[in-house]
């Protein structure tokens, strides 16, 4: 059994992808160009924004969004302690200071009410992460950003297609930052990312900054970086974007199978939707106080699982200089001991899911 088998998703559309890729190989136009602008237009339309800029990675998207918004040394950016380090790296690459607000115990998303407690005169932006495919509480977060005149940058790496009150995540703030890493709900055949925005000035500036700070070739007005989405990834993503709604619906159906069969089993706390938040299940992450024992039991039965994340950001060795200590983020610190992600992906065999469910029930019995 695999934790994730991308062939189940990619094989049925292989001929369509090969056909699109051959057009690029025959054109010799490998960087940016029409295929990238076509994809940018389609991803912006899908997410309900005016603009999109294709980039080399989701990490670069986060960095360039903050950089272009003017985040710099001495500024503070409020974010979650329960995320991949890429979120924090983007803040540090701007020489700014990450400030952590604790998480909601069950969803593991940043607690919108905790953000308000962390605002100081140095605060310049809020950076929520829509974790595991589930939206953060955007009404409160957006009101807070507006009240205190703060930038709002959304990390949508795990949540493309997720919604908050019928509106796509990524379209609420100054910028939404996407990752097209192969394992994401919309994944390429290599690295890739994008920024979506309704801000024309930010859009224009990110396009300049992704190409070494040059408005026109070899005429440089800024120190930028090399972060351009390549044409091959763009045409692959263009093909796969058509299937994303279907794949996300399949993820939701498989999540419902887990819920229906595991509800009330042992001490399991299962992920769920509510009326405001539409989950796209990049991960099916549950909580249990018996996490390590359950995980070992499943491993012995050839069932792979993952722990996202084993250490919260505020306790990472590289961030010791921030002065955080154990006990500062109690919900995040509890989560690292209780979270467990089960296999869930488009095309996952029902027999695999049934085995996982049966073995979990066997463990608790």
C-alpha positions in Angstrom: 0.0 0.0 0.0 1.2 3.5 -0.8 0.6 6.7 1.3 0.3 8.5 -2.1 0.2 7.0 -5.6 0.4 9.8 -8.1 0.1 7.4 -11.0 -3.6 6.8 -10.1 -4.2 10.5 -10.9 -1.8 11.0 -13.8 -2.2 7.8 -15.8 -5.7 8.4 -17.0 -4.7 11.8 -18.5 -1.2 10.7 -19.6 -1.9 11.0 -23.4 -3.4 14.5 -23.0 -0.3 15.6 -21.0 2.1 14.1 -23.5 0.4 15.8 -26.4 0.6 19.2 -24.6 4.2 18.6 -23.6 5.2 17.7 -27.2 3.9 21.1 -28.3 6.4 22.8 -26.0 9.3 20.5 -26.9 8.6 21.3 -30.6 8.4 25.1 -30.0 11.7 25.5 -28.1 9.9 28.1 -26.0 10.7 26.7 -22.5 10.5 29.7 -20.1 7.4 31.9 -19.7 5.6 32.6 -23.0 2.1 32.0 -24.1 1.6 28.7 -22.3 2.4 30.3 -19.0 0.2 33.4 -19.6 -2.6 31.0 -20.6 -2.2 29.1 -17.3 -2.0 32.4 -15.3 -5.3 33.5 -16.8 -7.0 30.2 -16.1 -5.8 29.9 -12.5 -6.8 33.5 -11.8 -10.3 32.8 -13.2 -10.5 29.6 -11.2 -9.7 31.3 -7.9 -11.7 34.5 -8.7 -8.9 37.0 -8.8 -8.0 39.5 -11.5 -4.3 38.4 -11.9 -1.9 35.6 -11.4 1.9 35.3 -11.8 3.5 32.0 -12.4 6.7 31.3 -10.4 9.3 28.7 -9.7 7.8 27.5 -6.4 5.3 28.2 -3.6 8.3 29.2 -1.4 9.2 32.0 -3.9 5.5 33.0 -4.1 5.4 33.6 -0.3 8.8 35.5 -0.4 7.9 37.7 -3.4 4.5 38.6 -2.1 6.0 39.8 1.2 8.9 41.5 -0.5 6.8 43.4 -3.0 4.5 44.5 -0.2 7.5 46.1 1.4 8.1 43.8 4.3 11.6 44.4 5.6 13.9 44.3 8.6 12.3 45.5 11.8 8.8 44.5 10.6 6.7 41.7 12.2 4.5 39.2 10.4 2.0 37.2 12.4 1.7 33.6 11.3 1.0 30.1 12.6 3.5 27.9 14.5 2.0 24.8 12.8 3.2 24.9 9.2 6.0 23.8 6.9 9.2 25.9 7.4 8.7 27.4 3.9 6.1 29.8 5.4 8.6 31.0 8.0 11.5 31.1 5.6 9.7 33.6 3.4 9.4 36.0 6.4 13.1 35.6 7.3 14.2 36.1 3.7 12.7 39.6 4.0 14.7 40.0 7.2 11.4 40.4 9.1 10.4 38.7 12.3 7.8 36.0 12.5 5.4 36.3 15.4 3.4 33.2 16.2 -0.3 33.0 17.2 -1.5 29.6 18.5 -3.8 27.3 16.5 -7.4 26.0 16.7 -7.1 22.6 18.5 -8.9 20.5 16.0 -8.3 22.0 12.6 -4.7 23.1 13.4 -5.3 26.3 11.5 -4.2 29.6 13.0 -6.7 30.8 15.7 -8.0 34.1 14.3 -8.8 35.4 17.8 -5.2 34.8 18.9 -3.9 37.0 16.1 -5.3 40.1 17.6 -3.3 39.5 20.8 -0.1 39.5 18.9 -0.4 42.9 17.1 2.2 45.5 17.9 3.4 48.8 16.3 5.8 46.7 14.3 3.2 44.4 12.9 2.9 44.8 9.1 1.2 41.7 7.8 -0.8 38.6 8.7 0.1 35.3 7.0 -2.5 32.6 7.6 -1.9 29.0 6.3 -5.0 27.1 5.0 -3.7 23.8 6.4 -4.5 20.3 5.1 -7.0 21.7 2.6 -9.1 23.6 5.2 -9.7 27.3 5.3 -8.7 29.5 8.2 -11.4 31.7 9.7 -11.2 34.4 7.1 -13.9 36.8 8.2 -12.2 37.5 11.5 -8.7 37.6 9.9 -9.8 39.9 7.1 -11.5 42.3 9.6 -8.4 42.3 11.8 -6.2 43.1 8.8 -8.5 46.0 7.8 -8.9 47.4 11.3 -5.1 47.6 11.9 -4.1 48.4 8.3 -2.1 45.2 7.8 -1.3 43.3 4.7 -3.0 39.9 4.3 -1.0 37.2 2.5 -2.6 33.7 2.3 -0.5 30.5 2.1 -2.7 28.3 -0.1 -0.1 25.6 -0.8 -2.3 22.9 0.6 -5.7 24.2 -0.2 -6.3 25.1 -3.8 -10.1 24.8 -4.4 -11.0 25.1 -0.7 -13.6 27.7 0.1 -14.7 30.0 2.9 -18.4 31.0 2.6 -18.4 29.9 -1.1 -15.3 32.1 -1.9 -12.1 30.5 -2.9 -9.2 30.8 -0.5 -6.4 32.8 -1.9 -8.8 35.6 -3.1 -9.3 37.3 0.3 -6.1 39.1 0.9 -3.5 41.2 -0.9 -2.0 38.0 -2.3 -2.7 34.3 -2.4 0.4 32.0 -2.7 0.1 28.7 -4.4 2.4 25.6 -4.7 2.3 23.2 -7.6 4.7 20.7 -6.0 3.8 17.2 -7.4 2.0 16.0 -4.2 -0.3 19.0 -4.0 -4.0 18.8 -5.0 -2.9 20.6 -8.2 0.6 19.3 -8.8 3.0 19.6 -11.7 5.8 17.2 -12.8 8.3 19.3 -10.9 8.4 22.5 -8.9 6.1 25.4 -9.6 4.1 28.1 -7.8 2.1 31.3 -8.4 0.7 34.4 -6.8 -2.9 35.4 -7.3 -4.0 38.9 -6.5 -6.5 41.7 -7.3 -3.7 44.3 -6.8 -2.4 45.5 -10.2 0.7 47.2 -8.7 1.6 44.0 -6.9 1.0 42.0 -10.0 3.2 44.2 -12.2 6.0 44.3 -9.6 6.1 40.5 -9.0 6.4 40.0 -12.8 9.5 42.3 -12.7 11.0 40.7 -9.6 10.6 37.2 -10.9 12.9 38.1 -13.8 15.9 39.6 -12.0 14.2 42.9 -11.4 14.1 43.8 -15.1 11.2 45.5 -16.8 12.9 44.9 -20.1 15.6 42.4 -20.9 19.0 43.4 -19.4 17.7 46.7 -18.0 17.5 46.2 -14.3 15.7 48.6 -11.9 15.6 46.3 -8.9 17.4 43.4 -7.3 15.0 40.6 -8.1 15.4 36.8 -8.3 15.1 34.1 -11.0 11.7 32.6 -10.3 9.9 31.9 -13.6 7.3 29.1 -14.2 8.6 27.0 -17.1 6.4 26.4 -20.1 6.4 22.6 -19.7 5.0 22.8 -16.2 2.4 25.4 -17.3 0.9 23.2 -20.0 0.8 20.2 -17.7 -0.9 22.3 -15.0 -3.3 23.6 -17.7 -4.4 20.1 -18.4 -4.7 19.1 -14.8 -6.6 22.2 -13.7 -9.6 20.9 -15.7 -9.7 17.9 -13.5 -9.1 19.6 -10.2 -12.7 20.1 -9.1 -13.4 16.4 -9.9 -10.3 15.3 -7.9 -11.3 17.5 -5.0 -14.8 16.0 -4.9 -13.2 12.5 -4.9 -11.0 13.5 -2.0 -14.1 14.7 -0.1 -16.0 11.4 -0.8 -13.1 9.4 0.5 -12.9 11.6 3.6 -16.6 10.9 4.2 -15.9 7.1 4.0 -13.3 7.5 6.8 -15.7 9.7 8.8 -18.7 7.4 8.4 -16.7 4.3 9.6 -14.4 5.8 12.2 -16.8 8.2 13.9 -16.9 7.3 17.6 -14.0 4.9 17.4 -11.8 5.2 20.5 -10.6 8.7 21.2 -10.3 9.7 17.5 -11.0 13.3 16.6 -11.7 13.4 12.9 -11.4 16.3 10.4 -14.7 17.8 9.2 -16.4 20.6 7.2 -18.7 23.2 8.5 -21.2 25.5 6.7 -18.5 28.2 6.3 -15.5 26.1 5.3 -15.3 23.7 2.3 -12.5 21.2 2.9 -10.5 19.7 -0.1 -8.5 17.2 2.1 -5.0 17.6 0.9 -4.5 15.5 4.0 -6.9 13.5 6.2 -5.5 14.4 9.5 -7.0 13.0 12.7 -6.1 13.4 16.4 -5.5 10.7 19.0 -3.6 10.6 22.3 -2.5 7.1 21.2 -0.9 8.4 18.1 2.5 6.7 18.3 1.0 3.3 19.3 -1.6 3.5 16.6 1.0 4.5 14.0 3.3 1.6 15.0 0.4 -0.8 14.8 -0.6 0.4 11.3 3.1 0.3 10.2 3.3 -3.4 11.3 0.2 -4.0 9.1 1.9 -2.4 6.1 -0.2 0.8 6.3 1.8 4.0 5.8 1.0 7.2 7.7 2.5 10.6 8.1 3.0 13.1 10.9 2.5 16.7 9.8 4.3 18.2 11.8 6.6 16.6 14.4 7.9 19.9 15.8 6.1 23.3 15.8 7.9 26.2 14.2 8.4 28.3 17.4 10.5 25.4 18.8 12.6 24.8 15.7 16.4 25.0 16.3 16.9 27.6 13.6 14.5 30.0 15.4 16.0 29.9 18.8 16.9 33.6 18.5 13.2 34.5 18.7 13.1 33.5 22.3 10.1 31.2 22.3 10.0 28.3 24.8 7.9 25.2 25.4 4.5 26.2 26.7 4.2 29.4 24.6 1.9 27.7 22.0 0.0 25.0 24.0 -2.4 23.9 21.2 0.4 23.6 18.6 2.6 21.7 21.1 -0.3 19.3 21.9 -1.0 18.8 18.2 2.5 17.6 17.3 1.9 14.7 19.7 -1.6 13.8 18.5 -1.9 14.4 14.7 -1.8 11.5 12.3 -2.5 11.7 8.5 -4.0 8.7 6.7 -3.6 7.9 3.0 -6.1 9.7 0.9 -5.8 10.6 -2.8 -7.7 10.5 -6.1 -7.8 7.0 -7.4 -7.0 5.4 -4.0 -8.4 1.8 -4.1 -11.4 1.3 -1.9 -9.9 -2.0 -0.7 -6.9 0.0 0.7 -9.2 2.4 2.5 -11.3 -0.5 3.9 -8.1 -2.2 5.2 -7.1 1.0 7.0 -10.5 1.4 8.6 -10.6 -2.2 9.7 -7.1 -2.1 11.2 -7.9 1.1 13.1 -11.0 -0.4 14.6 -9.0 -3.6 15.4 -6.4 -1.5 17.2 -9.0 0.2 19.4 -10.9 -3.1 20.1 
